[in-house]
Amino acid sequence: MAMTLPSFSEALQVYLKIALYSFGGPAGQIAVMHKYVVEEKKWLGENRFLHALNYCMLLPGPEAQQLITYIGWLLHGRRGGVVAGALFVLPGFLSILILSIVYALWKDVGLVQGIFYGIKPAVLAVVVGAVIKIGKRALKNEVMVGMAVLAFMAIFFFKISFPIIVLAAGLIGFIGGKVWEEKFLVVKGHDDKAGSEEGLIDRLIRPVKPSLSGSLKTAAFWLVLWLFPVVVLLFAFGKDNIFTQQSLFFSQSALVTFGGAYSVLAYISQKAVETYGWLQPGEMLDGLGMAETTPGPLIQVVQFVGFMGAFRNAGPLDPVLAGVLASVLVTWVTFLPSFLFIFTGAPYIEQLRGNKSLTTALSGITAAVVGVILNLGVWFSLHTLFHQVNDRKWGAFQFPLPSWSSLDIGALVISIAAMLFYFTLKWDMLKTIGACVLLGLLFKFFGFA
């Protein structure tokens, strides 16, 4: 039987499933994509998936949304990329919009708190699974393991910025490939026979070769689409208008989110509280809780910030309407750049897949990415299992240290149950999350949480 690419409707069903199951920040989201696109459907081989992931990790913005956009583009061109990328954001946008309205009007959301209480520990199982699965496939020798460990230590203990870690890993991979090729040629190119059994449909994908004129047109189109509302707001209402301020601020933030949302959340929180007064102290953590326990990119927390800022500075508008408009605006300027980066750069990245120097550099980056995902998993775990986590310094070392007296026994019990459901009983993600939500509601109802 002839092998064919998936139909657009078949791919659409998978994109929707990925969007609905994408809990747990980038680690969990990448694991979900890998599960459906590489393991189950076999639309992409391991090497091509990692090649795309490495490019997305180099970009500012939400790498998981960029990766699904890249996958959609590979399978069905720009139409596939737009639908996959937009659909990935939609469930989280709707969820946080509803929760923001409830939060702004009432704040007493006991039922929602119970649901969140169960979801957070369930997400831990997903993140652990992501680290294990991606690590097994990317860390194929002791050199790659060592690079992953060094990357984890650099970001976890020394707070070295993600772009520096990526550049260093790429440089080590590039040089290492020249002197020790068998240890560094891990992410294979399309000319490598070693990956021939992987991604059977993957080999049918032949993206259109890029041209300079086509790339410039693509870049100009997405740049205009991204910045058009910003310019209109600036000229129509001036720079002091709440919507103008948010469009400018979050457009800027979209360009500095290297290394995922965690790297920029402190900056956004400080500006939102101290400079603009959109949030009250401590409210950023409430928004982060919404983003961590709803599907979609973690950076979607900016939608909550935008909603609350417009709700409190609505002017002549109804506060809820102002918040909804701000949610749409902030989401637009945050995620549009991802389409610009993917549709402009991905064709060149695909062309370079057979270049050995590039692939050894990407192998180094892949190993570093595993360490970074582990760092995100540890961060998420600490903030799920403990009510209080403090930053500690010991010489050059800086690390988060939980207050052991703040251990949340309920969260620990549900986390253990989630691991049992997910790894031992082999339940799928949705079933695991559903069971943990029920446990969370029971714990809240009986006062154990």
N, C-alpha and C positions, 0 to 999 in steps of 0.2 A: 504494500500500500504506500502510495506516494506521501511524503511528509510535506505538510503545508503549514503556513503561518496561521495562528489563531485568528478567527474572525473578529471584527471590531466588537460585536455584541458579546462574544465569549470573553474577550479581554475586559470589557466594561464590567461584567459580573465579578471578575477577579479584582479589579480596581475598587469596586464598591465594598467587597469583602475585606480587602486590605484596609480601606478607609475606616470601616466600622470596628476592625479588630486592632487598630494601631494605638494601643495604650503603651505607657511606660517610657515615653521619651524616645530619642533616636535609637537607643539600643534595642528596645522592644520592637519599634517600628521596622527597623532594618531586618530584624529576625522574622517578622511577619512576611515581609516582601520576599525574603530568601526562601521561606517555607513554601509559598505558593508559586513563585516564578521559577525558582531553580529546582527545588526538591520535588514538588508535586507535578507541575505542568511541564517542567523541563524546557521552557521557552528560551532561557538563557543558561549558558554553562557557567560553572563556578568562576572561571577566569574572567569572563566578560562582565559578570556581576561585580566582581571585585575591582575591575578596571573602571567601571562606571562609578562605583562607590568612592574610589580614591579621588577621582576628579571632583565629585560633589563635596568631599571633605575638605578640599582646597578652597572652596568658594565661601564667601560670606553668606549668611542666611541659613534656613532650615535644610540641612543635608538630606533628611528623609524625604521631604517633599520634592527636592531637586532630583533625588534618585528615582522616585516613581515617575517623575516627568521625563527623565532620561529613558527609562524603560518603555514608557508609552510612546516616546518619539522613535525608539528603535523599532518597535513593532508596527506602528501605524503613522509614522511621520508626525508633523506638527499637530494634526488633529488629535492623534493619540496622546501626545505630550500634554496638550492643553487640558483635555478631559481628565487624564490621570492625575495631573497636578492639582486641578481645581477640585476634583472630587475628593482628593485626599484631605483638603482643608475643610470641606463643607460640614461633615458631622461635628467636628470640634467647634466650628464657628457657631452653628445652631445651638449646641450644648452650652457653650459659654455665654451666648447671648441670653438664653433663658435663665441661666444661673445668675448672670449679672443683674437682670431685671429683678429677680427674687431677692438678691442680696441688697440691691439699692433700696427696694421698697420695704423689706421686712427684716432681713438679716437672720431671723430666727428660722433656720431651715433644718430642723432636727432630722427629718426624713432623709434629706439630701446628705447631711453629715453622716448618717448611718450608712448610706450607700457608699460615700467616699471612704469611710472607715474600712469597709470590706474590700473595695477595689484596690486601694494602695498596696496591701500585702500581696494581693493576687498579681499585681504588676511586677513584684519582685521575682516571682517565678519566671515570668516572661523575660526579664532582664538577664537573669542567671542563664536561662536557655540560650539567649542571644550570644552571651560571652562564650559559652561552651561550644556552640555550633560554629560560630565564625572563627573562634580560636582554633578549633580542630582543623579547619580547612585552610586557614592562612598561615598558621605557625607550623610549618612542615619540617623544621629542623631546629637545632639548638641555637643557631644564630638568630632566627626569626623570633624565637621565644625570648632570647636575651634582649632584643630590640623592643619587644612588647613590654618587658619588665622595666627597662630604662624609661620608656615613654610614660608608663604609669607612675613611676617614681618622680619623673620630672614635673608632671602636671599635678600630682597629688601632694607631694611633699615640698616641692620647690616653687610651685605656682608659676612655672614657666608657661608663657602663652602658647596656645595651640599652633599658630602659624610658625613659630620658631621650631617647635617639635616636628612639624611636618617637613619644613625645609631641611632640618638636620637629618631626619630619617631618609628623605629623598636623596640628599647628598651622600650619605653613608651607603645607600643602596646603589647609587650610580658608581661610586668608587669601588665598592665591594664587588660589583658585577664585573669590573675589569680584572680583579685579582683573584676572585673566588666565585666564579660564575655559577657553579652547581649549587651553592648555598643561597644565592640571591635571586636566581631566575625562578621565582615562585609563581608570580602572576604571569601566566603565559600569554603570548600574543596569538593572533589568529592563524599564524603560519606554523604554530607548534603542534606536532602530532600528539604530544602528551595529553592534550585535552580533547582528543578526538571522540572519546566516548561520552563526553559531557555535552549537554545542550544540543540535542540532535536538531531541533528546529532553529537553534541559535545560528547554525551555519548558513541558513537561508537568508539571514538578515544582511542586506547590503545597503547601508545608508548612502544617500546621494553625496558625491564628493563635493566638498566646500569650494566656494570661489570667493574672492575678495569682494566683488560687487554684491554678491548675494548675502554675504555676511554683514556688510555695511547696511544693506536694506533691512535685514532682519533686526540688527541692533537698533537702527533708527526707529523702526516700527514699535518695538517694545519699550524703548526709551520714551517715546512720545506718549504711549499709552500709560506708562507708569507715572510720568510727571504732569500730564495734562490737568488732572484735578488739583494738583498742588499749585500750578500756575494760575488757574482760574480762581481759586480761593484767595490767593495772594493779591491779585489785582481787584477782585470784587469786594473783598472784606477787609483787606489790610493784614499786617503781620500780627496784630494783637488779638485777632479773632481766635476763638478756641479751636475751630476746625483748621484754620491756617497753621496755628502753632503745632497741632498734632500731626498734620500732614508733613510739615517740615521736619519735625523731631523724629518721627518714626521712619521717614525716608532715609534720614541720616543713620538711624539705628540699624536699618536693614543692611547697611554697608559695613558695619563693624562687628557683626555677630559671627566672627570666626570661632570655630570650635564649638558651635552649638549655642543654645539659648543661655546656659548657665554662665557663660563668659560675659554676657552683657546685662544680665538681670539686675546685678547690683547697681550698675550705671543707670539703667532705666528707673529703678526704684528710687534712687537718690534724686534724680531730676524730677520725677513725678511728685515726690513728697516735698522736697526742699525748694526747688526752683519754680515749679508751676502750681503746686498745691492741688493737684488732681486727686491725690490719695492722702489718707491719713496714715501716720506711722503704724506699721504692722499690717496694713491692708494688702500689701504686696504678697505676703505669705498666703492670705486667703485666695488671692487670684492665682497664685502658683499652685495651690491645692486643687483649684478648678482645672487648671491646664494639665496637671499631672494625672488626673483621674478621669479625664475625658479623652476620646480619641483625637488623634491629630497631633501636629507639632507642638512642642512645649512652648515655643515662642508665641503661640497663640494667646499667651497671657497678656500680650500687649493690647489685645482687644478689650480685656477687662479694664486695663488702665485707661484706655480711650473712652470706654463707656462711662466710667465713674467721673472722669474729668469733664465730659460734656454734660452729664447728668447734673453736676454741681455748678456748672457755668453755662446753663442752657439759654440765658437771655430771654428773648420773647418766645422761644420754642417750648413745647411741652418737654419736661426733663427726660421722660422715657424715650420720646421721639428723638431728642438730641443724642441720647446715648446710643440708640440704634443706628443713627446716621454716622456717628463717630466710629462705631464698631465696623461698619462697612468700609469707611474711609481708611481706618488704621489697617485693616486686613488687606485692603487693596495695595497700599504703599509698602507693606511689609513683604508680600508674597509675589508681586509682579516682577521684581528684579530676578527672581529665580528663573522665570521663563526666558528673560533676556540672556542670562548666563548659559543656560542649557542649550537653547536653540542657536546661539551664536558660537559657543565653544565646543559642544559635543561632537559636531562633524569632524573637527580637527583632532579631537581626542581619539575618535574611532579610527581615523586614518593612521594614527601613530601606534596602534596596538601591536604591530609586528616589529617595532623598533626595540632591540634588545636593551639598549642603554636606558630607554624610557621604562621598559618593563622591570628592570632590576631596581630602578629608582622607585617605581610604584610598589614593588615587593617590600621595600623598606618602609614605605608609607603605610602599606597594609598592616604590617606588624605593629607599627606605632598606633594605628587606629584601634587595634584590639586593646592596647593598653589604655587608650582614651575612653573607649566604651566601658572598660572595667572601672575606670575612675567615675564615670557617670553612674554606673550601677552601685558603687560603694556610696556615693553621695546620696543617691535616692534611698538606699537601704537605711542609712543612718537617720535620715529625716523621716522615714516611715516608722522605724522601731523606737525612736527616742523623741521625747517631747523637747529636749534641750540638747543642742549640739553647739559647742563653742570652738572657735579657732584657737589653736595653741601654737606657740613658737618655742623652738629649742635650737638656738644657734641659727643656722641657715634653714633648718627644717620648719615648715609650716603645715599643720594638718588639722582636720576637724576631729575633735575628741568629744564623744557623747558623755553626758552626765548619766552614770549608770543608775542613779536613783530615779531618773526620768524614764526608765525603760517601760514601754507600753506592753504589758503582758498580753492584752487582747490582740494587739497587732502581731505580736510574736506567735501566738497560737494560730491565728489565721494565716500567717506566713508559712508556718510548718504545714498546715492543712493544704495550702496552695501548692507547695512543693510536692506533697503526696499526690494530690489530684493530677498535677501536670506531668510529673516525672515518673511516678510509680504506676498510677492508674492509667496514664496516657490519655487523660481527658484533653479535648481541644481547648483553645484559649477561651472561647465564649462560655463554654460549660464551666470551666474553672472560675472565671470571673463571676458568673451567676451564682455559683455555690458560695463564693466568698462574700458576695453582696448580702446574701441571706444571713451568713454568719455575722457580718458587720451590723446588720439591723437587729439581730438578736442580742448582740453584745451591748448595743446602744439602748435597746428597750429595757434590758434587765439591769442597766447601770454598771456594766463591767468595763465600759470604755469611757 
